[in-house]
Amino acid sequence: MTSSPNPSDSKLAANQPFDQLAAMTSTTIKKTTRPQAFTLIELLVVISIIAILASLAFPAVNGALDSAKKTTAKNAAVQIANAVVAYETEYGRLPRTSWGSSATADYSGAITANLVGTLSGSTNDNPRGIVFFETAAYKKGKGGTNSTGEYLDPWGGTYRIALDFNYDNTISAGSPSASIRKKVGVWNTNSSSKLTVNSWD
């Protein structure tokens, strides 16, 4: 007895080439599809955004650096003033700004190499060799002594000092100069008033 052909089998056989063709086509499409990437315009937009953010952040970073330098300069001014007071306590007189001088009038001027040497214990004006103030070679952003022995602030400017050699407990110090009730005052010289510091405020 012969079985009659099933109509669904003939449909399957007829559709088989189409199924194979569809499978081959999808495989080919998968192989030829390129991966997604940024276009040139998208890259330019991203670069522009980064540049804008960097330009906005730069002043803040610069301000933070100046603030740190100002703190360093202020600390140095206070330390120098304290060193002078400690020297006076130890030796009963204020340190001389230059070798051989015996000042009786107030001094207001540069912090000389002789004064730095005396406070750091390396001159005859400090016979016991006591280190009242530690110095290091100048580094940009840190301050320190330059090649001639002067003490500089973090921007490379000079410090100034006022000493009460007539012992009336009043000095003329600062920029602009003002009368201050102190024995010693230290301040830096800077073209920007925002970056000037002193030892008495």
C-alpha positions as CSV (number, residue, x, y, z in Angstrom):
1,M,0.0,0.0,0.0
2,T,1.5,3.2,-1.1
3,S,1.1,6.2,1.2
4,S,-0.1,9.5,-0.3
5,P,2.3,12.3,-0.2
6,N,1.9,14.7,2.8
7,P,1.3,18.3,1.5
8,S,3.3,19.7,4.4
9,D,6.3,17.7,3.5
10,S,6.3,19.2,0.0
11,K,6.0,22.7,1.5
12,L,9.0,22.0,3.7
13,A,11.0,20.7,0.8
14,A,10.0,23.7,-1.3
15,N,11.0,26.2,1.5
16,Q,14.3,24.5,2.2
17,P,16.3,26.5,-0.4
18,F,14.9,29.7,1.0
19,D,15.8,28.8,4.5
20,Q,19.4,28.1,3.5
21,L,19.5,31.3,1.5
22,A,18.2,33.3,4.5
23,A,20.8,31.7,6.8
24,M,23.6,32.4,4.3
25,T,22.5,36.0,3.9
26,S,22.3,36.7,7.6
27,T,25.8,35.2,8.1
28,T,27.1,37.3,5.3
29,I,25.5,40.4,6.7
30,K,27.0,39.7,10.2
31,K,30.4,39.3,8.7
32,T,30.3,42.5,6.6
33,T,28.7,44.7,9.3
34,R,31.4,47.1,10.6
35,P,31.7,47.8,14.3
36,Q,30.4,51.1,15.6
37,A,33.0,53.9,16.0
38,F,33.1,57.6,16.7
39,T,32.7,59.9,13.7
40,L,35.1,62.8,13.2
41,I,32.4,65.3,14.3
42,E,31.8,63.4,17.6
43,L,35.5,63.3,18.3
44,L,35.8,67.1,17.7
45,V,32.9,67.7,20.0
46,V,34.5,65.6,22.8
47,I,37.8,67.4,22.3
48,S,36.1,70.8,22.5
49,I,34.3,69.9,25.7
50,I,37.6,68.7,27.3
51,A,39.3,71.9,26.2
52,I,36.5,74.1,27.7
53,L,36.6,72.2,31.0
54,A,40.4,72.5,31.2
55,S,40.3,76.2,30.6
56,L,37.7,76.6,33.3
57,A,39.8,74.5,35.8
58,F,43.1,76.3,35.0
59,P,42.4,79.5,37.0
60,A,41.2,77.5,40.0
61,V,44.5,75.4,40.0
62,N,46.6,78.6,39.6
63,G,44.7,80.2,42.5
64,A,45.3,77.1,44.7
65,L,49.0,77.2,43.9
66,D,49.2,80.9,44.8
67,S,47.3,80.3,48.0
68,A,49.8,77.5,49.0
69,K,52.8,79.8,48.2
70,K,51.2,82.6,50.2
71,T,50.9,80.2,53.2
72,T,54.5,79.2,52.8
73,A,55.6,82.8,52.6
74,K,53.6,83.8,55.7
75,N,55.1,80.9,57.7
76,A,58.6,81.9,56.7
77,A,58.0,85.6,57.7
78,V,56.7,84.5,61.1
79,Q,59.6,82.1,61.6
80,I,62.2,84.8,60.8
81,A,60.5,87.2,63.2
82,N,60.4,84.5,65.9
83,A,64.1,83.7,65.3
84,V,65.1,87.3,65.8
85,V,63.1,87.4,69.1
86,A,64.8,84.2,70.2
87,Y,68.2,85.6,69.3
88,E,67.5,88.7,71.4
89,T,66.4,86.5,74.3
90,E,69.6,84.5,74.1
91,Y,72.1,87.3,73.6
92,G,70.3,90.3,75.1
93,R,70.3,92.3,71.9
94,L,68.9,92.3,68.4
95,P,71.1,90.7,65.7
96,R,73.1,93.0,63.5
97,T,72.2,93.3,59.8
98,S,75.8,93.7,58.8
99,W,79.1,92.7,60.3
100,G,80.7,95.3,62.6
101,S,77.7,97.6,62.7
102,S,76.4,98.9,66.1
103,A,73.0,100.4,65.1
104,T,71.2,102.6,67.6
105,A,68.5,103.7,65.1
106,D,65.8,101.4,63.8
107,Y,66.6,99.4,60.7
108,S,64.2,98.8,57.9
109,G,65.5,97.1,54.8
110,A,66.6,93.8,53.1
111,I,67.2,90.6,55.1
112,T,70.9,90.5,54.5
113,A,73.2,87.5,54.1
114,N,74.8,88.4,57.4
115,L,71.5,88.4,59.2
116,V,70.5,85.0,57.6
117,G,73.9,83.6,58.6
118,T,73.6,84.9,62.2
119,L,70.1,83.4,62.6
120,S,71.2,80.1,61.2
121,G,74.3,79.9,63.5
122,S,77.1,80.4,61.0
123,T,78.5,83.8,61.8
124,N,80.6,85.3,64.7
125,D,77.5,87.3,65.8
126,N,76.2,83.9,67.0
127,P,79.2,82.6,68.9
128,R,77.2,79.7,70.5
129,G,76.2,78.5,67.0
130,I,72.5,78.2,67.9
131,V,70.3,77.6,64.9
132,F,67.3,80.0,65.3
133,F,66.2,79.7,61.7
134,E,66.9,76.8,59.3
135,T,67.6,77.8,55.7
136,A,67.8,75.9,52.5
137,A,68.8,76.7,48.9
138,Y,66.1,78.6,47.0
139,K,63.5,76.5,45.2
140,K,60.8,78.0,43.0
141,G,57.5,77.8,44.9
142,K,59.3,77.1,48.2
143,G,61.6,80.0,48.8
144,G,65.0,79.9,50.4
145,T,68.5,81.5,50.2
146,N,69.9,82.6,46.9
147,S,73.5,82.5,45.8
148,T,74.3,85.8,47.5
149,G,72.8,84.6,50.8
150,E,69.6,86.6,50.7
151,Y,66.3,85.0,51.8
152,L,63.7,84.9,49.0
153,D,59.9,84.2,49.1
154,P,58.3,81.5,46.9
155,W,57.9,83.9,44.0
156,G,61.6,84.9,44.1
157,G,60.9,88.3,45.7
158,T,62.9,89.6,48.7
159,Y,61.8,89.7,52.3
160,R,62.2,92.9,54.2
161,I,62.8,93.3,58.0
162,A,62.4,96.1,60.5
163,L,64.3,96.0,63.8
164,D,63.7,98.2,66.8
165,F,67.3,99.1,67.6
166,N,66.4,102.1,69.7
167,Y,64.1,99.9,71.8
168,D,61.0,102.1,71.9
169,N,58.9,99.1,70.9
170,T,57.8,100.8,67.6
171,I,59.0,100.1,64.1
172,S,58.1,101.3,60.6
173,A,57.3,98.2,58.5
174,G,55.2,96.9,55.7
175,S,54.3,97.9,52.2
176,P,53.0,100.6,52.4
177,S,55.0,101.5,55.5
178,A,53.1,101.8,58.7
179,S,54.0,102.3,62.4
180,I,53.7,99.1,64.3
181,R,54.1,98.3,68.0
182,K,56.6,95.5,67.7
183,K,60.3,94.9,68.1
184,V,60.6,93.1,64.8
185,G,58.5,92.9,61.6
186,V,59.1,90.8,58.5
187,W,57.2,91.2,55.2
188,N,57.8,90.3,51.5
189,T,57.8,92.5,48.5
190,N,55.6,91.4,45.6
191,S,54.1,93.3,42.7
192,S,50.6,91.9,43.6
193,S,49.2,93.2,46.9
194,K,47.2,89.9,47.1
195,L,50.5,88.0,47.5
196,T,52.1,90.2,50.2
197,V,52.4,88.7,53.7
198,N,53.8,89.9,57.0
199,S,54.7,88.5,60.4
200,W,52.4,90.6,62.6
201,D,48.9,90.1,61.2
